[in-house]
Amino acid sequence: MIKNILIVGTGALATLFAARLAAVGFNITMLGTWKKALEALNQVGARVVEPDGTGIQYRVRATDDPFDCLDTDLAFILVKAWQTRRAAEQLARCLPVNGVVVTLQNGLGNRQILAEYLGQERVVLGVTTSGATLLGPGLARMGGDGLTSFENTPRSAELCDVLSSAGMRVEIVRDANALIWGKLVISAAINPLSALLKVPNGVLLERPSARALMAELAVETSAVASATGIHLPFSDPVLTAEAVARQTSSNYSSMFQDLKRGAKTEIDSICGAIVRTGAESGVSTPVNKTMWQLVSALHKR
């Protein structure tokens, strides 16, 4: 029975998941490196502002030491893709033999890195379209009620029970590759544009040129997926990306939030990965390449 949950990360989604799960009685520990967030989380808890303006606040334990997490039953990985290897190294030192890890990250390759350190049987691939905006250390605003999907494994039903008990929408899908590429279509269509234009997701639908670029990014990415033998979990990538932007209309993408605070983004593991895979598969990806270059040019070295 799952009781002790570890959230690896202290950003917006990590804070959202921590508060939601703590609210229904799970013991939550958050593992991170951002000192201000760790201090705030320990002092006042994980705080979330709901879309209607109401707030929830629940006590959690926050630490930067993986050896404080030895009682973990379940770990959700909610750090950036470029931080996955560090998270895997930490979990390899503290995760019990029967513990399970779920990656809910953006981009390609996260599951493979985690499995390299922890073994395939202890890692479950998941994606979520839930959105959240970080307002401050340990404080997030929910950006939309998304769907969290898990690949089909012996532990997936148990994971669905955990999140559904916290009022979150969940599902199990058969094809793990379809799962990750489906999220990649959405991330590529929304994240770089919202970051470059400095607008919440819903504004992309209100501007004809931005909406057209969203469509091109979604179509390009789905073409790469098709060329690599991936069957996406939806029939229309454009309508799916637009639906997610609409559901999370008030949310500022994680890529925008990263650029705003001068942090490294996940553009390499999203648009960059699409461009590289497209080149290997003979699929042209000029719009993804442009987004990759533009966002990369904004990174502060």
N, C-alpha and C positions, 0 to 999 in steps of 0.2 A: 504493500500500500504506500502510495506516494504522500509524504507529509512535508519533507524538507526540500525546498526548491532553491536552486542557485540561478541567479540572473547574471550572466557575464556581460558587463557593460553598465554604464550609468547615464546613457543618453536618453532621448525622448521616449523611444519605444521601450527601452529597458525600464524606465520609470513607470510607464503606463502598465506594462505587464506586472511589475512588482506590486503596484498599488491594487490592481484588480485581483491578483491572486492572494495577497495578504488580506484583502477584504473578506474573503470566504474561508479564512482560517489556516491557510498554508504558512509555514515558517519560511520566511524569505530572507536569503542572504544575497547581497549584490557585490560582485567582485569587479573592481576597476582600478584605474590609476589617477583619475581626476580628483585631486585632493579636496577642492571646494565642494564637489558633489558628495564625496564620502562623508565629509563633515556635516553637510546639510542633511543627508539621509539618516545619519546616526542621531542627529539632534532633534529633527522634527518629522522624520519619516518620508516616505514617497508620497508626493502630492500630485493630483491630477485635476485639472479643470475640465469639466464635462462640456459638451456643446451648448447645453442650456445655461451655462454660467455657474452651475453649482460645482462644488469641489469635494473631493474625497482625500483623505490623508490617513495613512496607516504606517505603523511602526515596522521598520525593517532593520536588518543588520547589514552594515556596509564595511568592506575591508579591501585592502590591497594585497593581502597575504593568502595565497591558495590553501595554506595549511589550516586556515580558519574555516574551511569548507569541506572537511572530511566526512561530514554526516549527510552529504548530498544524495538524494534519491533521483533527482531530475535536474538537468541544467539546460537552460535556454541560452543560446549564443546570440547576442544582440550587439556585437561590436562590428566595426567596419571590416570589410573583406581583407584589407591589408594588415589587420590585427589578428587574423585567424590563427596564424602559426603560434603567436605568443599565447593565445587562449588555449590552444591545443597542448602546448608544453605545460601550462599551469594545471590543466585538467588531468593530464597524465600523472601528475604528482598527488592529486587529491581525490579523484573520483573513485568511489568504491567499485568493486568488481561488478556488482549488480546495478550500478548507476547507469542512466541513459542520458545521452546528450542530443539536443535538438538544435539544428542550425536554422534560424529564421532570417538569414542574412541575404543581402543583395549580391548579384554577380555569380560568376562561375568559379568552381574549384574549391569552395569552402568545405563541402562534405568530404572530398578526397583528402584534404589536409588533416581534418579531424580524424578520419579513419586511419590515416598513417600513424597517428600517435595512440589512438584508443581502440582500434579494431573496428571492422565494418559492423559487427553485431551490436555495438554500443552507440552507434550514431544513426539518427533519424533525420532525414531531409524534410524540411517544412518551408513554407512560404506564407507570408501574411500580407494582406492589402490594408491592414489597419494603419492609420497614420497618426502622428503626434508631432507637436512642435515644442521644442525645449524653450521654456520661458526663463529658466534659471537653474542653478544647481538643485537637483532633486525635485524640480517642478516642471510639469509638462501639461500642455493643452491637447486634449483629444481632437484629432482632425477628421474622424469619420469611423463608422462602425464597419470595419472590413471583415474579410473572411480569412481564416487560417487553415491551410491545407497541409496534410501529412502524407508522406508516402506510406504504402501499405506494408507494415512490418508487424511482428508479434506484439510490439509494445504500443502500436498506434492507437488502438481503441482506448487504452488507459490514458494516453495523452489527450485524446479528445474529451474524455470524462473530466480531466483536470481543467481544461479551458472552458468547457461548456458549463461547469459548475460556477465559473466566474462570469457567466453571462456572455461569453464570446462565441461567435459563430465558427464552426469547425466542420471539416470534412476529411475523408480519406480518399486518396486517388491511387490508381494502380501504377502509373508510370512516373517514376521519380524524375526522369529526364524531361518529360513533358511539364512536370511541375516547375522545375527551375527555369526552363526556357519560357514558360508562360509568364512567370514573374519578370524575366529579363525583357520580354516585349514591353511590359507595362513600365518597368523602370527606365528603359531607354527612351520611351515615348514621352515620359513626364519629367523625370528628374533633371536632365541637363537643360531643358528649355526653361523650367521653372527657376532654376539656379541662375541662368544667364539673364533672364528677364526680371528676376527678383520679384516674383509674384507667387501667390498661393496657387495650388493646382487648378482650382476652378476657373481662374482667369484665362488659362490657356484655351478653354472652350469658347470664351467670349471674343477672342481676337482671331479673325479668319486666317491670318498668316501663321500664327502659332498653331492653330488647329490643323492646318494643312501640313505643317512640319511634323506635328505629332503623328499624323497618319503616315507620312513617309517613313518616319523612324520605326513605327510599328510594322509596316509592310516589309521594310528591309530586314528587320530582325526575324520576322516570321519566315522570310525566304531563306535565310541562313539556317534556321532550325529545320526547315523542310529538306534542304540540301544535305543535312547531316543525318537524315532519317528520323527526325523528331516529329511526333504527332502532337501538336499543341492541344491543350485541354479546352480550347474554344475554337469556333469556326471562323470568327471574324476578329482579327487582331485590332482593327481600328475601333470598332464598336466597344470592344472589351477595354481598351486603354481609356477611351472616353468615359465609359461607365465608372471606372475607378477614379478618374479625375473628378467626376461629378460627385461620387460618394465621399471623397476626401477634399471637397472644394475649398474648405477653409484652411487646409493643412499646407504648411510650407515644407517642401521636400527636404529629406535629410541632406541632399547635395547642396541645396540653397543654404541650409543652416551651417553646413561645414564651411562653405565659402565665406559666409557672413562673419564667422569667428576666426577666419584665417587658418582653418585646419585642412588637412589633406582629404580629398574626396575619394569616392569609389569609382570615378570615371574610367580608370584603367580596367577594372573588372566588370564594367558594364559595357559602355560603347567600345572601349579598347578591345575587350574580349570578343565582341561581335565582329569588329573589323578583322581581327586576327583569324577567327574561325571562318569568316567569309572568304578571306584570301586563300585559306587552305582548301575551301570547298568550291572555289571558282565563282563566288557570288560577290558582285560589286556592292559596296556599302558606303557611298560618298557622303550621305547625310550623317550617319553615325561617325564617320571619320572626322567630319567638320566639328561635330559636337565634342568629340574626344579632344581635338586640338584646341578648341576655344576654351573649354573648361580647364584643360591642363595649363593653358597660358595664364589663367587666373590664379593658379596655385602660388602661394607664397613660399618661397624656398628658405 
